[in-house]
Amino acid sequence: MKRAAIGIGSNLGDSIGICRDVFDLLRNPPAIDIVKASSLYRTSPVGSEAGGWFINGAALIETLLEPEALLDLLLAIEARFGRVRTIKWGPRILDLDILFYEEVPIDLPRLKAPHPLMSERLFVLMPLAEIAPDWIHPQTGLSVREMLDRLLRTDHGQLIEKLEK
């Protein structure tokens, strides 16, 4: 089994319900097993095209799937919820990202992991710190907790509030 973390986000429709449904869909043994699921967070949009506030979370998983097969499964789940990719960083019914896969960098045309912008995104780091605070970024050598602490000390302009579990 390989260890990975998945970022979950939605800002269209019943975003809380959608994110909870995704946690249920990721409990899909034997291909995927959720080790830990974060709380959900209400987060301000990042980027001028993002639209309204998001609901975000993260899941720490174990999987038999190789990185691109995992990506294909996540894209299929997005499509199941009606995700259509039109505007980069625009409003979306569902966004699923591989935040990390094992402790090695992945640089493929379709997949970059760890997620290239994770150290700048409070909506990624806050839920990820809840479930994998000690995971070490293979390129920076920083833990998720250290990346979160650094971001919190800057004027990042991002707002976040934890929702009840």
C-alpha positions as CSV (number, residue, x, y, z in Angstrom):
1,M,0.0,0.0,0.0
2,K,1.2,3.5,-0.9
3,R,0.4,6.6,1.3
4,A,-1.1,9.7,-0.3
5,A,-3.1,12.8,0.7
6,I,-6.0,14.1,-1.3
7,G,-7.3,17.7,-1.2
8,I,-11.0,18.2,-1.5
9,G,-12.8,21.5,-2.4
10,S,-16.1,22.8,-3.6
11,N,-17.9,26.1,-4.0
12,L,-20.9,25.3,-6.1
13,G,-24.0,23.5,-5.0
14,D,-24.3,21.7,-1.6
15,S,-20.5,22.0,-1.0
16,I,-20.6,20.5,2.5
17,G,-22.7,17.5,1.3
18,I,-20.5,17.0,-1.8
19,C,-17.3,17.0,0.3
20,R,-18.8,14.5,2.8
21,D,-19.9,12.3,-0.1
22,V,-16.4,12.3,-1.5
23,F,-15.0,11.1,1.8
24,D,-17.5,8.2,1.5
25,L,-16.5,7.5,-2.1
26,L,-12.8,7.4,-1.1
27,R,-13.6,4.6,1.3
28,N,-13.3,2.1,-1.6
29,P,-11.3,-0.9,-0.5
30,P,-9.2,-2.6,-1.7
31,A,-8.0,0.2,-4.1
32,I,-8.2,3.0,-1.5
33,D,-8.6,3.1,2.3
34,I,-9.0,6.4,4.2
35,V,-6.6,6.4,7.1
36,K,-7.7,9.8,8.4
37,A,-10.2,12.5,7.2
38,S,-9.9,16.1,8.2
39,S,-12.6,18.4,9.4
40,L,-14.2,20.6,6.7
41,Y,-13.2,24.2,6.5
42,R,-15.0,27.3,5.0
43,T,-12.3,29.2,3.1
44,S,-12.1,32.4,1.2
45,P,-11.5,32.0,-2.6
46,V,-7.9,32.4,-3.9
47,G,-7.6,33.9,-7.4
48,S,-9.8,36.5,-9.1
49,E,-11.9,33.9,-10.9
50,A,-12.6,31.6,-8.0
51,G,-16.1,32.9,-7.1
52,G,-17.7,32.4,-3.7
53,W,-16.3,30.8,-0.6
54,F,-15.2,27.2,-0.6
55,I,-15.6,24.2,1.6
56,N,-12.2,22.3,1.8
57,G,-10.9,19.2,3.5
58,A,-8.3,16.5,3.1
59,A,-8.0,12.8,3.3
60,L,-4.9,10.7,4.2
61,I,-5.2,7.4,2.2
62,E,-3.5,4.2,1.6
63,T,-3.9,2.9,-2.0
64,L,-2.9,0.1,-4.3
65,L,-3.1,2.6,-7.2
66,E,-0.1,4.1,-8.9
67,P,-0.1,7.9,-9.1
68,E,-1.7,8.3,-12.5
69,A,-4.3,5.6,-11.8
70,L,-5.2,7.5,-8.6
71,L,-5.4,10.7,-10.6
72,D,-7.7,9.0,-13.1
73,L,-10.0,7.8,-10.3
74,L,-10.1,11.3,-8.8
75,L,-11.0,12.8,-12.2
76,A,-13.8,10.2,-12.6
77,I,-15.2,11.2,-9.2
78,E,-15.1,14.9,-10.2
79,A,-16.9,14.0,-13.4
80,R,-19.5,12.0,-11.5
81,F,-20.4,15.2,-9.6
82,G,-20.6,17.2,-12.9
83,R,-17.2,18.9,-12.8
84,V,-16.5,20.7,-16.1
85,R,-13.1,22.4,-16.4
86,T,-13.6,25.9,-17.9
87,I,-11.8,28.6,-16.0
88,K,-8.5,27.9,-14.3
89,W,-9.0,28.4,-10.5
90,G,-12.7,29.3,-11.2
91,P,-15.8,28.1,-9.4
92,R,-16.2,24.4,-9.2
93,I,-18.6,21.8,-8.0
94,L,-15.7,19.6,-7.0
95,D,-11.9,19.8,-7.1
96,L,-9.8,16.8,-6.0
97,D,-6.0,17.1,-5.9
98,I,-3.2,14.7,-5.0
99,L,-1.3,16.7,-2.4
100,F,1.4,14.2,-2.0
101,Y,2.1,10.6,-2.9
102,E,4.6,8.8,-0.7
103,E,7.7,10.9,0.1
104,V,8.9,11.3,-3.4
105,P,8.3,14.1,-5.9
106,I,6.3,13.3,-9.0
107,D,6.8,15.4,-12.1
108,L,4.7,14.0,-14.9
109,P,2.9,16.0,-17.7
110,R,-0.5,15.3,-16.0
111,L,0.6,15.2,-12.4
112,K,2.8,17.2,-10.1
113,A,3.2,16.1,-6.5
114,P,3.6,17.4,-3.9
115,H,1.1,19.9,-5.1
116,P,3.1,22.8,-6.4
117,L,1.2,25.6,-4.6
118,M,0.5,23.8,-1.3
119,S,2.9,25.9,0.8
120,E,1.0,29.1,-0.3
121,R,-2.5,27.7,0.3
122,L,-4.1,27.9,3.8
123,F,-7.1,25.9,2.5
124,V,-4.6,23.0,1.7
125,L,-2.3,23.2,4.7
126,M,-4.9,23.7,7.5
127,P,-6.8,20.4,6.8
128,L,-3.6,18.6,5.9
129,A,-2.0,19.6,9.2
130,E,-4.9,18.0,11.0
131,I,-4.3,14.6,9.4
132,A,-0.6,14.6,8.4
133,P,1.3,17.3,10.4
134,D,4.6,15.5,10.3
135,W,4.7,14.7,6.6
136,I,7.9,16.1,5.1
137,H,7.9,17.9,1.8
138,P,10.6,16.2,-0.2
139,Q,11.9,19.3,-1.9
140,T,11.8,21.8,1.0
141,G,12.5,19.5,3.9
142,L,9.7,21.2,5.8
143,S,6.8,19.4,7.6
144,V,3.2,20.3,6.9
145,R,3.1,21.9,10.3
146,E,6.2,24.0,9.6
147,M,4.7,25.1,6.2
148,L,1.5,26.1,7.9
149,D,3.2,28.0,10.7
150,R,5.3,29.9,8.1
151,L,2.2,30.8,6.1
152,L,0.3,31.9,9.2
153,R,3.1,34.3,10.0
154,T,2.7,36.1,6.6
155,D,0.1,38.5,5.4
156,H,-1.5,35.8,3.1
157,G,-4.9,37.4,2.9
158,Q,-6.7,34.1,3.2
159,L,-9.6,33.5,5.6
160,I,-10.5,30.1,7.0
161,E,-12.8,28.8,9.6
162,K,-13.2,25.2,10.8
163,L,-16.7,23.7,10.6
164,E,-17.9,21.2,13.0
165,K,-16.9,17.6,12.1
